[in-house]
């Protein structure tokens, strides 16, 4: 074997050993039993401060429903007239969990589920204002963020409020092969504070975890595994390695003459 090959053999072996990824590091939901008694199949999202809600009120008496559905128009600065197709008003939940709603005034919707909020508004409407109120509520600014070692890291606007951690990973195009599945981090705002969760996507226990169903503004971070980090370090130091190898080759050539 030539002197050149002998010098570079340790570097080559080190690179391949550090880049090796075991199959057990890649498979989701591969171990731990699921405690079915802890699986929440009836999960309901709870409204929080800064949620933007679209609240639609309807009934058989369309005229009586109009005051509860304020339209929003785009206006022209030059003419002062309304332009475009009107959209329904959205209502921001303030820091105290309150919204200002037409006719009914201040309503405390923060901390309620969708069903609870609908029942509260129906109670306020019937029978004083509407005999047969129909209430629909939609969060218009529901989003989750997936960053780190995934194929498409980005902020995702969500129409469906029942979203799981695997839904978000699927929207991000799945983890890269170098993504660390055993130590995923989720950051969530709870009671005005940031809470950090760590969990293992390889374990079935994720399905009974408080992070399985996502909440508004959740941030999911996927770390790189050690092989990817070391590979990045090798890439950054390639020039240095080449220079050192050249010096070593020159020294060995001089010594062995």
Phi and psi in degrees as GROMACS dihedral restraints (atoms count N, CA, C in turn):
[ dihedral_restraints ]
;  ai    aj    ak    al  type     phi  dphi    fc
    3     4     5     6     1   -71.3    20    10
    4     5     6     7     1   158.7    20    10
    6     7     8     9     1   -59.8    20    10
    7     8     9    10     1   -36.6    20    10
    9    10    11    12     1   -60.9    20    10
   10    11    12    13     1   -45.7    20    10
   12    13    14    15     1   -67.0    20    10
   13    14    15    16     1   -38.5    20    10
   15    16    17    18     1   -61.6    20    10
   16    17    18    19     1   -38.0    20    10
   18    19    20    21     1   -68.2    20    10
   19    20    21    22     1   -41.7    20    10
   21    22    23    24     1   -88.5    20    10
   22    23    24    25     1    -9.5    20    10
   24    25    26    27     1   -60.0    20    10
   25    26    27    28     1   -46.6    20    10
   27    28    29    30     1   -60.1    20    10
   28    29    30    31     1   -39.6    20    10
   30    31    32    33     1   -63.5    20    10
   31    32    33    34     1   -41.2    20    10
   33    34    35    36     1   -65.3    20    10
   34    35    36    37     1   -45.9    20    10
   36    37    38    39     1   -62.2    20    10
   37    38    39    40     1   -43.3    20    10
   39    40    41    42     1   -61.5    20    10
   40    41    42    43     1   -40.1    20    10
   42    43    44    45     1   -63.7    20    10
   43    44    45    46     1   -46.9    20    10
   45    46    47    48     1   -70.2    20    10
   46    47    48    49     1   -36.3    20    10
   48    49    50    51     1   -65.4    20    10
   49    50    51    52     1   -42.0    20    10
   51    52    53    54     1   -72.2    20    10
   52    53    54    55     1   -23.5    20    10
   54    55    56    57     1   -90.2    20    10
   55    56    57    58     1    -4.2    20    10
   57    58    59    60     1   -71.2    20    10
   58    59    60    61     1   127.0    20    10
   60    61    62    63     1  -119.4    20    10
   61    62    63    64     1   121.9    20    10
   63    64    65    66     1   -75.3    20    10
   64    65    66    67     1   149.7    20    10
   66    67    68    69     1   -61.3    20    10
   67    68    69    70     1   -33.8    20    10
   69    70    71    72     1   -68.7    20    10
   70    71    72    73     1   -14.3    20    10
   72    73    74    75     1   -84.7    20    10
   73    74    75    76     1    -8.8    20    10
   75    76    77    78     1  -109.5    20    10
   76    77    78    79     1   -23.6    20    10
   78    79    80    81     1   -83.9    20    10
   79    80    81    82     1   129.3    20    10
   81    82    83    84     1   -78.4    20    10
   82    83    84    85     1   152.1    20    10
   84    85    86    87     1    50.5    20    10
   85    86    87    88     1    49.4    20    10
   87    88    89    90     1  -100.8    20    10
   88    89    90    91     1   -15.5    20    10
   90    91    92    93     1  -144.9    20    10
   91    92    93    94     1   171.4    20    10
   93    94    95    96     1    76.6    20    10
   94    95    96    97     1   138.9    20    10
   96    97    98    99     1   -81.4    20    10
   97    98    99   100     1   151.2    20    10
   99   100   101   102     1   -91.7    20    10
  100   101   102   103     1   125.2    20    10
  102   103   104   105     1   -86.0    20    10
  103   104   105   106     1    98.9    20    10
  105   106   107   108     1   -61.1    20    10
  106   107   108   109     1   -26.3    20    10
  108   109   110   111     1   -67.6    20    10
  109   110   111   112     1   -18.1    20    10
  111   112   113   114     1  -102.1    20    10
  112   113   114   115     1    -2.8    20    10
  114   115   116   117     1   -76.9    20    10
  115   116   117   118     1   125.1    20    10
  117   118   119   120     1   -96.3    20    10
  118   119   120   121     1    94.3    20    10
  120   121   122   123     1   -85.2    20    10
  121   122   123   124     1    -6.9    20    10
  123   124   125   126     1  -113.6    20    10
  124   125   126   127     1    30.7    20    10
  126   127   128   129     1   -58.5    20    10
  127   128   129   130     1   134.6    20    10
  129   130   131   132     1  -130.7    20    10
  130   131   132   133     1   131.9    20    10
  132   133   134   135     1   -68.6    20    10
  133   134   135   136     1   144.9    20    10
  135   136   137   138     1  -108.2    20    10
  136   137   138   139     1   133.5    20    10
  138   139   140   141     1   -69.4    20    10
  139   140   141   142     1   143.5    20    10
  141   142   143   144     1  -128.7    20    10
  142   143   144   145     1   162.9    20    10
  144   145   146   147     1   -55.0    20    10
  145   146   147   148     1   143.9    20    10
  147   148   149   150     1    79.4    20    10
  148   149   150   151     1    -1.3    20    10
  150   151   152   153     1   -69.8    20    10
  151   152   153   154     1   139.5    20    10
  153   154   155   156     1  -106.6    20    10
  154   155   156   157     1   114.8    20    10
  156   157   158   159     1  -107.9    20    10
  157   158   159   160     1   136.1    20    10
  159   160   161   162     1  -102.1    20    10
  160   161   162   163     1   117.3    20    10
  162   163   164   165     1  -114.2    20    10
  163   164   165   166     1   118.1    20    10
  165   166   167   168     1  -111.7    20    10
  166   167   168   169     1   124.2    20    10
  168   169   170   171     1  -111.6    20    10
  169   170   171   172     1   130.3    20    10
  171   172   173   174     1  -141.4    20    10
  172   173   174   175     1   164.5    20    10
  174   175   176   177     1  -165.2    20    10
  175   176   177   178     1   176.9    20    10
  177   178   179   180     1   -65.9    20    10
  178   179   180   181     1   -30.4    20    10
  180   181   182   183     1   -89.8    20    10
  181   182   183   184     1    89.0    20    10
  183   184   185   186     1   -61.2    20    10
  184   185   186   187     1   -37.6    20    10
  186   187   188   189     1   -64.2    20    10
  187   188   189   190     1   -39.8    20    10
  189   190   191   192     1   -69.6    20    10
  190   191   192   193     1   -21.7    20    10
  192   193   194   195     1   -82.6    20    10
  193   194   195   196     1   -19.4    20    10
  195   196   197   198     1   -55.7    20    10
  196   197   198   199     1   -45.0    20    10
  198   199   200   201     1   -61.1    20    10
  199   200   201   202     1   -18.0    20    10
  201   202   203   204     1   -94.7    20    10
  202   203   204   205     1    -0.2    20    10
  204   205   206   207     1  -127.0    20    10
  205   206   207   208     1    80.8    20    10
  207   208   209   210     1   -74.3    20    10
  208   209   210   211     1   125.8    20    10
  210   211   212   213     1   -82.5    20    10
  211   212   213   214     1   154.2    20    10
  213   214   215   216     1  -118.5    20    10
  214   215   216   217     1   126.7    20    10
  216   217   218   219     1  -112.9    20    10
  217   218   219   220     1   147.1    20    10
  219   220   221   222     1   -81.7    20    10
  220   221   222   223     1   132.7    20    10
  222   223   224   225     1  -110.2    20    10
  223   224   225   226     1   152.0    20    10
  225   226   227   228     1   -94.3    20    10
  226   227   228   229     1   127.4    20    10
  228   229   230   231     1   -66.6    20    10
  229   230   231   232     1   -32.1    20    10
  231   232   233   234     1   -77.3    20    10
  232   233   234   235     1   -44.5    20    10
  234   235   236   237     1   -96.2    20    10
  235   236   237   238     1   -20.7    20    10
  237   238   239   240     1    74.7    20    10
  238   239   240   241     1     9.2    20    10
  240   241   242   243     1  -100.7    20    10
  241   242   243   244     1   157.4    20    10
  243   244   245   246     1   -75.9    20    10
  244   245   246   247     1   142.6    20    10
  246   247   248   249     1  -134.0    20    10
  247   248   249   250     1   156.9    20    10
  249   250   251   252     1    80.1    20    10
  250   251   252   253     1  -178.0    20    10
  252   253   254   255     1   -83.4    20    10
  253   254   255   256     1   128.7    20    10
  255   256   257   258     1   -65.8    20    10
  256   257   258   259     1   145.7    20    10
  258   259   260   261     1  -119.4    20    10
  259   260   261   262     1   156.8    20    10
  261   262   263   264     1   -74.8    20    10
  262   263   264   265     1   146.4    20    10
  264   265   266   267     1   -64.4    20    10
  265   266   267   268     1   144.8    20    10
  267   268   269   270     1  -109.5    20    10
  268   269   270   271     1   151.8    20    10
  270   271   272   273     1  -123.3    20    10
  271   272   273   274     1   125.0    20    10
  273   274   275   276     1   -88.8    20    10
  274   275   276   277     1   129.1    20    10
  276   277   278   279     1   -78.4    20    10
  277   278   279   280     1   122.2    20    10
  279   280   281   282     1   -81.7    20    10
  280   281   282   283     1  -177.0    20    10
  282   283   284   285     1   -62.6    20    10
  283   284   285   286     1   -19.9    20    10
  285   286   287   288     1   -95.7    20    10
  286   287   288   289     1     5.0    20    10
  288   289   290   291     1    82.9    20    10
  289   290   291   292     1    15.0    20    10
  291   292   293   294     1  -104.5    20    10
  292   293   294   295     1   151.9    20    10
  294   295   296   297     1  -127.7    20    10
  295   296   297   298     1   150.1    20    10
  297   298   299   300     1   -95.3    20    10
  298   299   300   301     1   113.4    20    10
  300   301   302   303     1  -116.4    20    10
  301   302   303   304     1   139.9    20    10
  303   304   305   306     1   -58.5    20    10
  304   305   306   307     1   139.9    20    10
  306   307   308   309     1    70.5    20    10
  307   308   309   310     1   -50.3    20    10
  309   310   311   312     1   -78.2    20    10
  310   311   312   313     1   -19.4    20    10
  312   313   314   315     1    82.0    20    10
  313   314   315   316     1  -146.4    20    10
  315   316   317   318     1   -79.8    20    10
  316   317   318   319     1   128.6    20    10
  318   319   320   321     1  -123.1    20    10
  319   320   321   322     1   134.8    20    10
  321   322   323   324     1   -90.8    20    10
  322   323   324   325     1   102.1    20    10
  324   325   326   327     1  -106.7    20    10
  325   326   327   328     1   -19.5    20    10
  327   328   329   330     1   -61.5    20    10
  328   329   330   331     1   134.9    20    10
  330   331   332   333     1    89.9    20    10
  331   332   333   334     1    -6.7    20    10
  333   334   335   336     1   -99.2    20    10
  334   335   336   337     1   152.2    20    10
  336   337   338   339     1   -80.3    20    10
  337   338   339   340     1   171.8    20    10
  339   340   341   342     1   -58.8    20    10
  340   341   342   343     1   -46.0    20    10
  342   343   344   345     1   -62.6    20    10
  343   344   345   346     1   -41.8    20    10
  345   346   347   348     1   -64.8    20    10
  346   347   348   349     1   -40.5    20    10
  348   349   350   351     1   -65.9    20    10
  349   350   351   352     1   -40.6    20    10
  351   352   353   354     1   -62.5    20    10
  352   353   354   355     1   -44.1    20    10
  354   355   356   357     1   -64.7    20    10
  355   356   357   358     1   -37.4    20    10
  357   358   359   360     1   -63.2    20    10
  358   359   360   361     1   -46.2    20    10
  360   361   362   363     1   -66.8    20    10
  361   362   363   364     1   -39.3    20    10
  363   364   365   366     1   -60.4    20    10
  364   365   366   367     1   -41.3    20    10
  366   367   368   369     1   -61.5    20    10
  367   368   369   370     1   -39.0    20    10
  369   370   371   372     1   -70.9    20    10
  370   371   372   373     1   -30.0    20    10
  372   373   374   375     1   -83.9    20    10
  373   374   375   376     1   -36.5    20    10
  375   376   377   378     1  -100.0    20    10
  376   377   378   379     1   134.9    20    10
  378   379   380   381     1   -99.8    20    10
  379   380   381   382     1     7.8    20    10
  381   382   383   384     1   -62.8    20    10
  382   383   384   385     1   -41.5    20    10
  384   385   386   387     1  -109.4    20    10
  385   386   387   388     1   -41.6    20    10
  387   388   389   390     1  -136.1    20    10
  388   389   390   391     1   140.7    20    10
  390   391   392   393     1   -84.0    20    10
  391   392   393   394     1   -30.6    20    10
  393   394   395   396     1  -135.9    20    10
  394   395   396   397     1    61.6    20    10
  396   397   398   399     1   -68.7    20    10
  397   398   399   400     1   140.9    20    10
  399   400   401   402     1  -119.2    20    10
  400   401   402   403     1   124.6    20    10
  402   403   404   405     1  -120.5    20    10
  403   404   405   406     1   131.4    20    10
  405   406   407   408     1  -129.3    20    10
  406   407   408   409     1   135.1    20    10
  408   409   410   411     1  -127.7    20    10
  409   410   411   412     1   135.1    20    10
  411   412   413   414     1  -135.6    20    10
  412   413   414   415     1   132.9    20    10
  414   415   416   417     1   -80.0    20    10
  415   416   417   418     1   122.6    20    10
  417   418   419   420     1   -95.5    20    10
  418   419   420   421     1    -8.5    20    10
  420   421   422   423     1  -122.7    20    10
  421   422   423   424     1    30.2    20    10
  423   424   425   426     1   -72.0    20    10
  424   425   426   427     1   122.9    20    10
  426   427   428   429     1  -147.1    20    10
  427   428   429   430     1   153.6    20    10
  429   430   431   432     1  -132.5    20    10
  430   431   432   433     1   153.5    20    10
  432   433   434   435     1  -119.5    20    10
  433   434   435   436     1   130.9    20    10
  435   436   437   438     1  -120.3    20    10
  436   437   438   439     1   119.5    20    10
  438   439   440   441     1  -131.2    20    10
  439   440   441   442     1   169.0    20    10
  441   442   443   444     1   101.1    20    10
  442   443   444   445     1  -145.4    20    10
  444   445   446   447     1   -86.9    20    10
  445   446   447   448     1    66.5    20    10
  447   448   449   450     1  -124.8    20    10
  448   449   450   451     1   168.0    20    10
  450   451   452   453     1   -72.0    20    10
  451   452   453   454     1   -34.7    20    10
  453   454   455   456     1  -135.7    20    10
  454   455   456   457     1    74.6    20    10
  456   457   458   459     1   -67.9    20    10
  457   458   459   460     1   130.9    20    10
  459   460   461   462     1  -173.7    20    10
  460   461   462   463     1   176.7    20    10
  462   463   464   465     1   -93.3    20    10
  463   464   465   466     1   128.5    20    10
  465   466   467   468     1  -111.3    20    10
  466   467   468   469     1   123.0    20    10
  468   469   470   471     1   -81.0    20    10
  469   470   471   472     1   129.8    20    10
  471   472   473   474     1  -113.6    20    10
  472   473   474   475     1   130.7    20    10
  474   475   476   477     1   -88.6    20    10
  475   476   477   478     1   -33.4    20    10
  477   478   479   480     1   -93.8    20    10
  478   479   480   481     1   127.8    20    10
  480   481   482   483     1   -85.4    20    10
  481   482   483   484     1    -5.6    20    10
  483   484   485   486     1  -103.8    20    10
  484   485   486   487     1    85.0    20    10
  486   487   488   489     1  -120.7    20    10
  487   488   489   490     1   131.9    20    10
  489   490   491   492     1   -98.8    20    10
  490   491   492   493     1   168.3    20    10
  492   493   494   495     1   -60.6    20    10
  493   494   495   496     1   -34.5    20    10
  495   496   497   498     1   -75.0    20    10
  496   497   498   499     1   -28.6    20    10
  498   499   500   501     1   -60.7    20    10
  499   500   501   502     1   -46.0    20    10
  501   502   503   504     1   -64.8    20    10
  502   503   504   505     1   -41.9    20    10
  504   505   506   507     1   -63.5    20    10
  505   506   507   508     1   -39.1    20    10
  507   508   509   510     1   -63.6    20    10
  508   509   510   511     1   -40.8    20    10
  510   511   512   513     1   -63.8    20    10
  511   512   513   514     1   -30.3    20    10
  513   514   515   516     1   -84.3    20    10
  514   515   516   517     1     6.1    20    10
  516   517   518   519     1    82.5    20    10
  517   518   519   520     1    13.2    20    10
  519   520   521   522     1    79.3    20    10
  520   521   522   523     1   163.6    20    10
  522   523   524   525     1   -70.4    20    10
  523   524   525   526     1   149.3    20    10
  525   526   527   528     1   -68.3    20    10
  526   527   528   529     1   162.0    20    10
  528   529   530   531     1   -60.8    20    10
  529   530   531   532     1   -23.2    20    10
  531   532   533   534     1   -90.2    20    10
  532   533   534   535     1    -0.1    20    10
  534   535   536   537     1   -72.0    20    10
  535   536   537   538     1   138.3    20    10
  537   538   539   540     1   -83.1    20    10
  538   539   540   541     1   105.1    20    10
  540   541   542   543     1   -79.4    20    10
  541   542   543   544     1   -23.8    20    10
  543   544   545   546     1   -86.3    20    10
  544   545   546   547     1    -3.2    20    10
  546   547   548   549     1  -148.7    20    10
  547   548   549   550     1    66.5    20    10
  549   550   551   552     1   -86.0    20    10
  550   551   552   553     1   143.6    20    10
  552   553   554   555     1  -113.3    20    10
  553   554   555   556     1   135.7    20    10
  555   556   557   558     1  -125.1    20    10
  556   557   558   559     1   130.5    20    10
  558   559   560   561     1  -108.7    20    10
  559   560   561   562     1   128.4    20    10
  561   562   563   564     1  -136.2    20    10
  562   563   564   565     1   143.1    20    10
  564   565   566   567     1   -91.2    20    10
  565   566   567   568     1   122.5    20    10
  567   568   569   570     1  -134.4    20    10
  568   569   570   571     1   123.2    20    10
  570   571   572   573     1    54.3    20    10
  571   572   573   574     1    40.0    20    10
  573   574   575   576     1    80.0    20    10
  574   575   576   577     1     4.9    20    10
  576   577   578   579     1  -124.9    20    10
  577   578   579   580     1   153.0    20    10
  579   580   581   582     1   -85.1    20    10
  580   581   582   583     1   126.1    20    10
  582   583   584   585     1  -116.2    20    10
  583   584   585   586     1   136.4    20    10
  585   586   587   588     1  -111.2    20    10
  586   587   588   589     1   129.2    20    10
  588   589   590   591     1  -114.5    20    10
  589   590   591   592     1   143.4    20    10
  591   592   593   594     1  -122.2    20    10
  592   593   594   595     1   138.6    20    10
  594   595   596   597     1  -152.9    20    10
  595   596   597   598     1   166.2    20    10
  597   598   599   600     1  -114.1    20    10
  598   599   600   601     1   115.7    20    10
  600   601   602   603     1   -72.1    20    10
  601   602   603   604     1   -11.7    20    10
  603   604   605   606     1   -82.7    20    10
  604   605   606   607     1   -12.7    20    10
  606   607   608   609     1   -98.8    20    10
  607   608   609   610     1   139.0    20    10
  609   610   611   612     1   -67.6    20    10
  610   611   612   613     1   -14.1    20    10
  612   613   614   615     1   -65.5    20    10
  613   614   615   616     1   -16.3    20    10
  615   616   617   618     1   -58.4    20    10
  616   617   618   619     1   -29.8    20    10
  618   619   620   621     1   -74.1    20    10
  619   620   621   622     1   -11.6    20    10
  621   622   623   624     1  -112.0    20    10
  622   623   624   625     1    10.7    20    10
  624   625   626   627     1   -84.5    20    10
  625   626   627   628     1   152.2    20    10
  627   628   629   630     1   -66.1    20    10
  628   629   630   631     1   -10.8    20    10
  630   631   632   633     1   -98.0    20    10
  631   632   633   634     1    -1.9    20    10
  633   634   635   636     1   -61.8    20    10
  634   635   636   637     1   -45.7    20    10
  636   637   638   639     1   -94.1    20    10
  637   638   639   640     1   128.6    20    10
  639   640   641   642     1   -83.8    20    10
  640   641   642   643     1   153.8    20    10
  642   643   644   645     1  -116.8    20    10
  643   644   645   646     1   170.6    20    10
  645   646   647   648     1   -55.8    20    10
  646   647   648   649     1   134.6    20    10
  648   649   650   651     1    68.6    20    10
  649   650   651   652     1    17.2    20    10
  651   652   653   654     1   -62.1    20    10
  652   653   654   655     1   144.4    20    10
  654   655   656   657     1  -121.3    20    10
  655   656   657   658     1   123.9    20    10
  657   658   659   660     1  -109.0    20    10
  658   659   660   661     1   127.5    20    10
  660   661   662   663     1  -119.8    20    10
  661   662   663   664     1   124.7    20    10
  663   664   665   666     1  -105.6    20    10
  664   665   666   667     1   118.0    20    10
  666   667   668   669     1   -80.2    20    10
  667   668   669   670     1   157.2    20    10
  669   670   671   672     1   -81.8    20    10
  670   671   672   673     1   146.8    20    10
  672   673   674   675     1   -76.3    20    10
  673   674   675   676     1   171.5    20    10
  675   676   677   678     1   -62.4    20    10
  676   677   678   679     1   -35.7    20    10
  678   679   680   681     1   -61.1    20    10
  679   680   681   682     1   -42.1    20    10
  681   682   683   684     1   -67.5    20    10
  682   683   684   685     1   -39.4    20    10
  684   685   686   687     1   -65.1    20    10
  685   686   687   688     1   -43.5    20    10
  687   688   689   690     1   -67.1    20    10
  688   689   690   691     1   -37.7    20    10
  690   691   692   693     1   -61.3    20    10
  691   692   693   694     1   -40.7    20    10
  693   694   695   696     1   -63.8    20    10
  694   695   696   697     1   -38.4    20    10
  696   697   698   699     1   -65.6    20    10
  697   698   699   700     1   -40.8    20    10
  699   700   701   702     1   -62.3    20    10
  700   701   702   703     1   -41.5    20    10
  702   703   704   705     1   -62.7    20    10
  703   704   705   706     1   -42.7    20    10
  705   706   707   708     1   -65.5    20    10
  706   707   708   709     1   -31.9    20    10
  708   709   710   711     1  -102.4    20    10
  709   710   711   712     1    14.7    20    10
  711   712   713   714     1   -56.8    20    10
  712   713   714   715     1   -45.6    20    10
  714   715   716   717     1   -60.0    20    10
  715   716   717   718     1   -39.8    20    10
  717   718   719   720     1   -66.2    20    10
  718   719   720   721     1   -43.3    20    10
  720   721   722   723     1   -61.0    20    10
  721   722   723   724     1   -42.2    20    10
  723   724   725   726     1   -63.1    20    10
  724   725   726   727     1   -41.9    20    10
  726   727   728   729     1   -64.1    20    10
  727   728   729   730     1   -44.4    20    10
  729   730   731   732     1   -64.2    20    10
  730   731   732   733     1   -42.0    20    10
  732   733   734   735     1   -62.5    20    10
  733   734   735   736     1   -40.0    20    10
  735   736   737   738     1   -62.5    20    10
  736   737   738   739     1   -41.8    20    10
  738   739   740   741     1   -64.4    20    10
  739   740   741   742     1   -43.1    20    10
  741   742   743   744     1   -63.2    20    10
  742   743   744   745     1   -41.9    20    10
  744   745   746   747     1   -62.0    20    10
  745   746   747   748     1   -42.2    20    10
  747   748   749   750     1   -64.1    20    10
  748   749   750   751     1   -42.1    20    10
  750   751   752   753     1   -64.5    20    10
  751   752   753   754     1   -44.5    20    10
  753   754   755   756     1   -64.5    20    10
  754   755   756   757     1   -38.5    20    10
  756   757   758   759     1   -63.4    20    10
  757   758   759   760     1   -41.4    20    10
  759   760   761   762     1   -67.7    20    10
  760   761   762   763     1   -42.4    20    10
  762   763   764   765     1   -69.3    20    10
  763   764   765   766     1   -37.7    20    10
  765   766   767   768     1   -87.5    20    10
  766   767   768   769     1     2.8    20    10
